[in-house]
């Protein structure tokens, strides 16, 4: 879960665990915002040893936990900071093939909704940080949040839904993260959303076949 309620909002921080600090990693990166306990990032690093992975974490304790978990990989960089500030700086150097956001804090009370990570400006930032035809994956167990994200993404010109519906509730390829496993055991529905960055050609948007 992303953005703990009482965690201070730090400014940009340099990487603490980085295997390629001296030179940009080759190719496009895979990036996770709010890696939690680091299990998903660890899984990605194992599944894609030829790719460079980046995690952006706000919570200090989780950042340390992720650092220990991912230390065995030579293709993971961890950054501690506010994703709103960190992502645009990273994207200048490392265009993203894929951005993953798993179970962001839903802030369910209406008066707290302004604290949600997934606001119009942040979805625009995610789209800008993606390489052409890059992908954005968002997973949540909160139906209202999923509805809001679907509406906001539909209003984001550079993003297009890759599902026929606003989301799917079963994804055989999805890694069972800590929160996914926890919520499914409690009988909650998981909402998987998948967007792709559109490519403008002669004023028209297009996607690969």
C-alpha positions as CSV (number, residue, x, y, z in Angstrom):
1,X,0.0,0.0,0.0
2,X,1.3,3.4,-0.9
3,X,1.7,6.7,1.0
4,X,1.3,5.9,4.7
5,X,-0.9,8.5,6.4
6,X,1.7,9.7,8.9
7,X,4.9,9.4,6.8
8,X,6.5,12.8,6.1
9,X,6.8,13.8,2.5
10,X,10.6,13.9,1.7
11,X,12.2,15.6,-1.2
12,X,14.1,13.9,-3.9
13,X,16.5,11.3,-2.6
14,X,19.4,9.7,-4.5
15,X,19.4,5.9,-4.9
16,X,20.6,3.9,-1.9
17,X,20.7,0.5,-3.7
18,X,21.8,0.9,-7.3
19,X,23.8,-1.4,-9.5
20,X,24.2,1.1,-12.4
21,X,24.8,4.5,-10.7
22,X,27.6,5.6,-13.1
23,X,25.7,5.1,-16.3
24,X,22.1,4.8,-17.5
25,X,20.8,1.2,-17.7
26,X,20.4,-0.1,-21.2
27,X,16.9,-0.1,-22.7
28,X,13.7,0.9,-21.1
29,X,13.1,0.3,-17.4
30,X,10.3,-1.4,-15.4
31,X,9.2,0.8,-12.5
32,X,7.0,0.1,-9.5
33,X,5.6,2.9,-7.3
34,X,5.2,1.9,-3.7
35,X,6.8,-1.6,-3.7
36,X,5.5,-2.4,-0.2
37,X,7.5,-5.3,1.2
38,X,9.4,-5.6,-2.0
39,X,8.0,-9.0,-3.1
40,X,6.6,-7.8,-6.4
41,X,9.9,-6.0,-7.3
42,X,11.9,-9.0,-6.3
43,X,9.7,-11.2,-8.6
44,X,10.1,-8.8,-11.5
45,X,13.9,-8.7,-11.0
46,X,14.0,-12.5,-11.1
47,X,11.7,-12.8,-14.1
48,X,13.5,-10.1,-16.1
49,X,17.3,-10.4,-15.4
50,X,18.1,-8.5,-18.6
51,X,16.0,-5.4,-17.6
52,X,16.7,-2.6,-15.2
53,X,14.1,-2.2,-12.4
54,X,13.3,0.8,-10.3
55,X,11.3,1.1,-7.2
56,X,10.0,4.4,-5.6
57,X,9.1,4.2,-2.0
58,X,7.9,6.8,0.5
59,X,8.0,4.9,3.8
60,X,11.5,4.6,5.3
61,X,10.9,1.3,7.0
62,X,9.5,-0.3,3.9
63,X,12.4,1.2,1.9
64,X,14.9,-0.6,4.1
65,X,12.9,-3.8,3.9
66,X,12.9,-3.6,0.1
67,X,16.6,-2.8,0.1
68,X,17.4,-6.0,2.0
69,X,15.1,-8.1,-0.2
70,X,16.4,-6.8,-3.5
71,X,20.1,-6.7,-2.6
72,X,20.7,-10.0,-4.2
73,X,19.7,-8.6,-7.6
74,X,22.1,-6.6,-9.7
75,X,19.4,-4.9,-11.8
76,X,17.4,-3.1,-9.1
77,X,17.6,0.6,-8.1
78,X,15.6,1.8,-5.1
79,X,14.7,5.4,-4.5
80,X,13.1,6.9,-1.4
81,X,10.9,9.9,-2.1
82,X,7.5,11.3,-3.0
83,X,6.6,9.7,-6.4
84,X,5.1,13.0,-7.6
85,X,8.6,14.6,-7.4
86,X,10.8,11.6,-8.0
87,X,9.0,10.1,-11.1
88,X,9.6,13.1,-13.4
89,X,13.3,13.3,-12.5
90,X,13.7,9.6,-13.1
91,X,11.8,9.6,-16.4
92,X,14.2,12.3,-17.8
93,X,17.0,9.7,-17.7
94,X,15.1,6.4,-17.7
95,X,12.0,6.2,-20.0
96,X,9.7,3.5,-18.6
97,X,8.4,0.5,-20.6
98,X,6.0,-0.3,-17.7
99,X,4.8,1.4,-14.5
100,X,3.2,-0.7,-11.8
101,X,1.0,0.7,-9.0
102,X,-0.2,-2.0,-6.7
103,X,-2.9,-1.2,-4.0
104,X,-2.4,2.5,-3.5
105,X,-4.0,3.8,-0.4
106,X,-7.7,4.4,-1.3
107,X,-8.4,7.1,1.3
108,X,-12.0,6.0,1.3
109,X,-13.5,9.0,3.2
110,X,-14.7,11.7,0.9
111,X,-12.9,14.5,2.8
112,X,-9.6,12.6,2.4
113,X,-9.9,11.8,-1.3
114,X,-7.6,14.7,-2.2
115,X,-4.8,12.6,-0.6
116,X,-5.1,9.9,-3.2
117,X,-2.0,9.3,-5.3
118,X,-4.0,8.7,-8.5
119,X,-5.2,12.2,-9.4
120,X,-5.5,13.6,-12.9
121,X,-2.1,15.3,-12.7
122,X,-0.4,12.1,-11.6
123,X,-2.0,10.0,-14.3
124,X,-0.8,12.6,-16.8
125,X,2.7,12.4,-15.2
126,X,2.7,8.6,-15.5
127,X,1.7,8.8,-19.2
128,X,4.5,11.3,-19.8
129,X,7.0,9.1,-18.1
130,X,6.2,6.1,-20.3
131,X,7.9,5.4,-23.6
132,X,5.7,5.2,-26.7
133,X,3.4,2.2,-26.3
134,X,4.5,1.9,-22.7
135,X,2.1,0.3,-20.2
136,X,0.5,1.3,-16.9
137,X,-0.8,-1.4,-14.5
138,X,-3.0,-0.4,-11.6
139,X,-4.4,-2.9,-9.0
140,X,-6.8,-2.1,-6.2
141,X,-9.4,-3.8,-4.0
142,X,-11.5,-0.7,-3.6
143,X,-14.3,-0.6,-6.1
144,X,-15.0,3.2,-5.7
145,X,-11.3,3.9,-6.3
146,X,-11.3,1.6,-9.4
147,X,-14.2,3.6,-10.8
148,X,-12.5,6.9,-10.2
149,X,-9.3,5.7,-11.8
150,X,-11.2,4.4,-14.8
151,X,-13.0,7.8,-15.2
152,X,-9.7,9.8,-14.8
153,X,-7.8,7.6,-17.2
154,X,-10.5,8.0,-19.8
155,X,-10.0,11.7,-19.5
156,X,-6.2,11.4,-19.8
157,X,-5.5,11.9,-23.6
158,X,-2.3,9.8,-23.6
159,X,-3.8,6.7,-21.9
160,X,-6.1,4.1,-23.4
161,X,-7.7,1.2,-21.7
162,X,-6.4,-2.2,-22.9
163,X,-9.4,-4.0,-21.5
164,X,-12.8,-4.1,-23.1
165,X,-14.3,-3.3,-19.7
166,X,-13.0,-0.7,-17.2
167,X,-11.1,-3.5,-15.4
168,X,-10.9,-7.3,-15.0
169,X,-11.3,-9.1,-11.7
170,X,-9.2,-12.1,-12.7
171,X,-5.7,-11.9,-14.2
172,X,-3.9,-15.2,-14.5
173,X,-0.6,-13.5,-15.2
174,X,-0.8,-11.2,-12.1
175,X,1.7,-11.9,-9.3
176,X,-0.1,-12.6,-6.0
177,X,1.2,-9.7,-4.0
178,X,0.9,-9.5,-0.2
179,X,-2.2,-7.4,-0.3
180,X,-3.8,-9.3,-3.2
181,X,-3.5,-12.6,-1.2
182,X,-4.7,-10.9,2.0
183,X,-7.8,-9.3,0.5
184,X,-8.7,-12.4,-1.6
185,X,-8.6,-14.5,1.6
186,X,-11.1,-12.0,3.1
187,X,-13.4,-12.4,0.1
188,X,-12.6,-9.0,-1.5
189,X,-12.6,-8.5,-5.2
190,X,-9.4,-7.4,-6.9
191,X,-9.7,-4.9,-9.8
192,X,-6.9,-5.0,-12.4
193,X,-6.6,-2.0,-14.7
194,X,-4.3,-1.9,-17.7
195,X,-3.6,1.2,-19.8
196,X,-1.2,1.9,-22.7
197,X,0.3,5.1,-23.9
198,X,-1.1,6.2,-27.1
199,X,0.9,7.3,-30.1
200,X,-0.2,10.3,-32.1
201,X,0.1,10.1,-35.8
202,X,-1.1,13.1,-37.9
203,X,-3.2,14.3,-35.1
204,X,-4.9,10.9,-34.5
205,X,-4.2,8.4,-31.7
206,X,-3.2,4.9,-32.5
207,X,-2.1,1.7,-30.8
208,X,-0.1,-1.3,-32.1
209,X,-2.2,-4.2,-33.5
